[in-house]
Amino acid sequence: MSFDEQSVTSSAPAGPTLLSRRAVLFPDATDDQWNDWRWQMRNAVRDGGRLAQLMSLTLAERAGLEETATIFRLGISPYYLSLVDPDHPLCPVRMQAVPVKDEARIRKGELKDPLGEDPKRPVEAIVHKYPDRVLFLALDTCSVYCRHCTRRRITKGGEAELNKAELEKGIEYVRTHPQVRDVLLSGGDPLLLSDERLEQILTPLRAIPHVEMIRIGTRIPVCLPMRVTESLAKLLRRHAPLFVVTHFNHPKEITPEARRACELLVDNGVPVENQAVLMRRLNSDARIITELNHECLKMRVRPYYLHQMDVAEGLEHLRTPIAAGVHIIEQMRGWTSGLAVPHLAVDLPGGGGKVTVQPDYVVERRPTETIFRNYRGESYAYPEPEETDCTCPYDEVWRARPGR
Ligand SMILES: *Cc1c(COP(=O)(O)O)cnc(C)c1O
């Protein structure tokens, strides 16, 4: 057991202490300051010494802070820190924000570039792995450095120099590759850019005729919800169709502030999706994922992927067996709204891309029928039709229509 959790098994109940965490941690902050994202960034906790002044740390955390200090960035916004349970090292917010000793241990087989992206970077800012879409690395900084980050070779600083010239080259790459109809801005967290800088990336991208849609991968609604202002929401809406893809991992992160941020985006016409990462002992339980996705849907955020943890350096302690994820999906499908059931995705180590896994409901395939089990384990037959020609003759006409 790597956490010295024995000492804290009888922790105080979470509720009332958490409500006053802001007052305890940042007693001098006015409401105006607290709600100002730039104040939050200026006051983010960026070293172990400062963190130790603000909360009592376990031995594993103290060792983690020390041993990862030179390897990965540390950064926790005051807002996200105020969600940390100071009495329990396995608090899901704490586990995502505070490094532990295990993170400094790189196991055999773990990769610096687990998704094999670097060979697929024609220019610094672009990862082009799939036929019709690219990942656009817009910024290498974050409001909170997730302890489970899979792209920390980029966010650790230094390696990806995402300066103005590199961004220009990224835009030029998209412009000269007509097969790219979907651009996923990521990083780092692109919404840490000022409205002005963001506009300078979105406007030229939007002007490219073959770019049908834009997505922005961001943890801002989770870690720095005050960044979502009316003017940001309106800016994003102007570049529609643009989807915000965010990253809530536990229902504890869905606070009134986070809800306000997501609802402001959706109210302004910006659809929001959620990608969660499955993490051992943090959210590796069907009840947690179900509650998380119900809470997302209540604020009109659509659950998208549930990611199997990548085989990235220092993350072994957070990885779940594949079967655990499949079991979670199995406990959701049929039992709750289909909209709440995510796709379980495994991004294959070495660059194979994402594949999805699901419980197997097919019991037997016969020429005339397929035998299924349903979510309750009951058996049902689906009869095959007599005719099997699936070509669509009108498609010729449709494809030849004028103006296409
Ligand atoms: C995940 C990912 C995408 C987007 O994949 P979707 O399945 O379309 O959401 C695009 N490019 C890269 C490199 C990715 O890792």
The ligand as a Gaussian input file, in Angstrom:
#p B3LYP/6-31G(d) Opt

LIG

0 1
 C       -8.507000      11.443000     -29.477000
 C       -7.847000      12.060000     -30.613000
 C       -8.589000      12.671000     -31.637000
 C      -10.081000      12.753000     -31.611000
 O      -10.644000      11.484000     -31.631000
 P      -12.232000      11.327000     -31.668000
 O      -12.444000       9.849000     -31.559000
 O      -12.672000      11.898000     -32.985000
 O      -12.803000      12.090000     -30.524000
 C       -7.892000      13.216000     -32.688000
 N       -6.544000      13.168000     -32.751000
 C       -5.808000      12.581000     -31.793000
 C       -4.330000      12.535000     -31.942000
 C       -6.431000      12.012000     -30.688000
 O       -5.704000      11.446000     -29.714000

